[in-house]
Amino acid sequence: MARKNSRALWTDKILRGTASAATAPAPMARRPYTGHVLGIDPSLRGTGLSVIAFDNGNATFRASRRLRLGPGLTMPDCLGAIYKAVADCIEDWPIRHVALEQTIYVQNFQTAQILGAARGAAIAAAAVLGKPVFEYPPLRVKQAVVGFGRASKEQIGDMTRRLLHLPAPLSLDESDATAVALCHAFTWRGD
């Protein structure tokens, strides 16, 4: 009997299938995310927070806020305010997961430190209250919500408004936080 090359074997498998493939169970479909997600777009002076509820694939907007912290506040005061705002959201809503946007590439070392501190305050609040934290790169968030990795903030805002049937646009910080929450639910692969 002549040996078949790999191309011939694959062709046979595709055309006829195999007994084991025919009797194997179908792969399990991914179950839609269920629960509340707190989306966070961290920044020292303008952090966005958004709570979205997901039930069997349907998203419902619950609340959002933009934490505006003026230049008169010290960095420790701002970090404390971010921590408190995140903790308040977690205590006010039945949050299952917390989703954050990862730090974008910045050329300025001091800016990177400040963004890292703001992220740390938000993550610490979630960790202290026992909530799992998930981080997503900005490109992934844009792809998940808008379908284009280089979408503008305005496009993100418009798409989050449309997806959630909001009567008015959110602030850019709030829509970014909302997009992170949506990205988490749309792409999450857990139980």
C-alpha positions as CSV (number, residue, x, y, z in Angstrom):
1,M,0.0,0.0,0.0
2,A,1.4,3.4,-1.0
3,R,1.9,6.0,1.6
4,K,0.0,9.2,1.2
5,N,1.5,12.6,1.7
6,S,0.2,15.0,4.3
7,R,-1.8,17.0,1.7
8,A,-3.6,13.8,0.6
9,L,-4.3,12.8,4.2
10,W,-5.8,16.2,4.9
11,T,-7.9,16.1,1.8
12,D,-9.3,12.7,2.8
13,K,-10.0,13.9,6.3
14,I,-11.9,17.0,5.0
15,L,-13.9,15.1,2.4
16,R,-14.8,12.0,4.5
17,G,-14.0,13.0,8.1
18,T,-12.9,10.4,10.5
19,A,-14.9,8.1,12.8
20,S,-13.5,9.8,15.9
21,A,-14.3,13.3,14.5
22,A,-17.9,12.2,13.6
23,T,-18.5,10.9,17.2
24,A,-16.6,13.7,19.0
25,P,-18.8,16.2,20.8
26,A,-19.1,19.6,19.3
27,P,-16.8,22.2,20.9
28,M,-18.6,24.2,23.6
29,A,-19.7,27.6,22.6
30,R,-18.4,30.5,24.7
31,R,-21.0,31.6,27.3
32,P,-21.8,35.3,27.3
33,Y,-20.4,37.2,30.3
34,T,-23.0,37.7,33.1
35,G,-22.6,40.2,35.9
36,H,-21.6,43.8,36.6
37,V,-18.3,45.2,35.3
38,L,-16.6,48.3,36.6
39,G,-14.7,49.9,33.8
40,I,-11.9,52.4,34.7
41,D,-10.0,54.8,32.6
42,P,-7.4,55.9,35.1
43,S,-5.8,59.3,35.1
44,L,-4.5,61.5,38.0
45,R,-6.8,64.5,37.2
46,G,-9.6,63.0,35.1
47,T,-10.4,59.3,35.9
48,G,-13.5,57.8,34.2
49,L,-15.6,55.1,36.0
50,S,-18.5,53.2,34.4
51,V,-20.7,50.4,35.7
52,I,-22.2,48.1,33.0
53,A,-24.5,45.1,33.8
54,F,-24.4,42.1,31.4
55,D,-27.1,39.5,31.3
56,N,-27.0,36.7,28.7
57,G,-25.2,38.9,26.2
58,N,-27.2,42.0,26.8
59,A,-25.5,45.1,28.2
60,T,-27.2,47.7,30.4
61,F,-25.7,51.0,31.4
62,R,-26.0,51.5,35.2
63,A,-23.8,54.5,36.1
64,S,-20.8,56.5,35.2
65,R,-18.8,59.4,36.6
66,R,-15.8,61.5,35.7
67,L,-13.6,62.2,38.7
68,R,-12.2,65.7,38.0
69,L,-9.4,66.6,40.4
70,G,-8.2,70.1,40.2
71,P,-4.6,71.3,40.2
72,G,-4.9,72.6,43.8
73,L,-4.9,69.0,45.1
74,T,-1.6,67.2,45.8
75,M,-0.8,63.9,44.2
76,P,-1.5,61.9,47.4
77,D,-4.9,63.7,47.7
78,C,-5.7,62.7,44.1
79,L,-4.6,59.1,44.6
80,G,-6.8,58.9,47.7
81,A,-9.8,60.3,45.8
82,I,-9.3,57.7,43.0
83,Y,-9.1,54.9,45.6
84,K,-12.3,56.1,47.3
85,A,-14.2,56.6,44.1
86,V,-13.4,53.0,43.0
87,A,-14.2,51.6,46.4
88,D,-17.5,53.5,46.4
89,C,-18.5,52.0,43.1
90,I,-17.6,48.5,44.2
91,E,-19.6,49.0,47.4
92,D,-22.6,50.6,45.6
93,W,-23.0,48.0,42.9
94,P,-22.6,44.1,42.8
95,I,-19.4,44.3,40.8
96,R,-18.1,41.0,39.6
97,H,-15.0,42.2,37.7
98,V,-13.0,45.4,37.4
99,A,-11.5,46.2,34.0
100,L,-8.8,48.8,33.3
101,E,-7.2,50.3,30.3
102,Q,-3.5,49.6,30.3
103,T,-1.1,52.5,30.3
104,I,-0.4,53.8,26.9
105,Y,3.1,54.4,25.6
106,V,4.4,57.7,26.9
107,Q,7.8,59.2,26.1
108,N,7.9,61.3,29.3
109,F,9.1,59.3,32.3
110,Q,7.3,61.6,34.8
111,T,4.0,61.2,32.9
112,A,4.4,57.4,33.0
113,Q,5.0,57.6,36.8
114,I,1.9,59.7,37.4
115,L,-0.3,57.4,35.2
116,G,1.1,54.3,37.0
117,A,0.3,55.8,40.4
118,A,-3.3,56.5,39.3
119,R,-3.7,53.0,38.0
120,G,-2.2,51.7,41.2
121,A,-4.7,53.5,43.4
122,A,-7.6,52.1,41.3
123,I,-6.2,48.5,41.3
124,A,-5.4,48.7,45.1
125,A,-9.1,49.6,45.8
126,A,-10.3,46.6,43.8
127,A,-7.7,44.3,45.3
128,V,-8.5,45.3,48.9
129,L,-12.2,44.7,48.2
130,G,-11.5,41.3,46.7
131,K,-12.5,42.0,43.1
132,P,-10.6,40.4,40.2
133,V,-8.8,43.0,38.0
134,F,-8.4,42.6,34.2
135,E,-6.3,44.9,32.0
136,Y,-6.7,45.6,28.3
137,P,-4.4,47.5,25.9
138,P,-6.1,50.5,24.2
139,L,-5.9,48.9,20.8
140,R,-7.9,45.9,22.0
141,V,-10.5,48.0,23.6
142,K,-11.0,50.0,20.4
143,Q,-11.1,46.8,18.3
144,A,-13.7,45.2,20.6
145,V,-16.0,48.2,20.7
146,V,-15.5,50.1,17.5
147,G,-14.0,47.4,15.3
148,F,-11.0,49.5,14.5
149,G,-7.8,49.7,16.6
150,R,-7.0,53.3,15.7
151,A,-10.5,54.7,16.5
152,S,-10.6,58.2,17.9
153,K,-12.0,59.1,21.4
154,E,-15.0,60.6,19.6
155,Q,-15.7,57.4,17.7
156,I,-15.5,55.4,21.0
157,G,-17.9,57.8,22.6
158,D,-20.4,57.5,19.8
159,M,-20.2,53.7,19.6
160,T,-20.6,53.3,23.4
161,R,-23.6,55.6,23.3
162,R,-25.1,53.6,20.4
163,L,-24.4,50.2,21.9
164,L,-26.0,51.1,25.2
165,H,-28.8,53.2,23.7
166,L,-27.8,56.3,25.8
167,P,-29.8,59.5,25.1
168,A,-26.7,61.7,25.3
169,P,-23.0,61.2,24.9
170,L,-20.8,60.6,28.0
171,S,-17.7,62.6,28.7
172,L,-14.6,61.2,27.0
173,D,-13.3,59.8,30.3
174,E,-16.6,58.1,31.0
175,S,-16.9,56.7,27.5
176,D,-13.4,55.3,27.6
177,A,-14.2,53.6,30.9
178,T,-17.5,52.3,29.4
179,A,-15.5,50.9,26.4
180,V,-13.2,49.0,28.7
181,A,-16.1,47.4,30.5
182,L,-17.7,46.5,27.2
183,C,-14.4,45.1,25.9
184,H,-14.1,42.9,29.0
185,A,-17.5,41.4,28.5
186,F,-17.1,41.0,24.8
187,T,-13.8,39.2,24.9
188,W,-13.7,37.5,28.3
189,R,-13.1,33.8,28.1
190,G,-13.7,32.6,31.7
191,D,-16.5,30.7,33.4
